[in-house]
Amino acid sequence: MKDFLIDFDGKQIKAIIVNEKNYFGNSPVSHEFSYSYQFIVNNKKFRSNSRDSDLNIGDSICVEYSKTYPNFNRVLTDN
């Protein structure tokens, strides 16, 4: 459903990596994590996991989101 909505009425926006850690599967052992990204639509903040451990706080990335439901969003990939 998420991908369908983004494909149907998606819009691109710049997001910033923020200080919110998302630990991977066995994180108590490995302590591997990725930071979340944040973007603003209509004065409301939305956050999601970047799923990229190479990104650092303050980095910017391009994401796409559903104009109808901005909480449905994903990192824009170069495919």
Secondary structure in CASP SS format (residue, H / E / C, confidence):
PFRMAT SS
TARGET T0000
AUTHOR 0000-0000-0000
METHOD secondary structure of the structure
MODEL  1
M C 1.00
K H 1.00
D H 1.00
F H 1.00
L H 1.00
I H 1.00
D H 1.00
F H 1.00
D H 1.00
G E 1.00
K E 1.00
Q E 1.00
I E 1.00
K E 1.00
A E 1.00
I E 1.00
I E 1.00
V E 1.00
N E 1.00
E E 1.00
K E 1.00
N E 1.00
Y E 1.00
F C 1.00
G C 1.00
N C 1.00
S H 1.00
P H 1.00
V H 1.00
S H 1.00
H C 1.00
E C 1.00
F E 1.00
S E 1.00
Y E 1.00
S E 1.00
Y E 1.00
Q E 1.00
F E 1.00
I E 1.00
V E 1.00
N C 1.00
N C 1.00
K E 1.00
K E 1.00
F E 1.00
R E 1.00
S E 1.00
N E 1.00
S C 1.00
R C 1.00
D C 1.00
S C 1.00
D C 1.00
L C 1.00
N C 1.00
I C 1.00
G C 1.00
D C 1.00
S E 1.00
I E 1.00
C E 1.00
V E 1.00
E E 1.00
Y E 1.00
S E 1.00
K C 1.00
T C 1.00
Y C 1.00
P C 1.00
N C 1.00
F C 1.00
N E 1.00
R E 1.00
V E 1.00
L C 1.00
T C 1.00
D C 1.00
N C 1.00
END
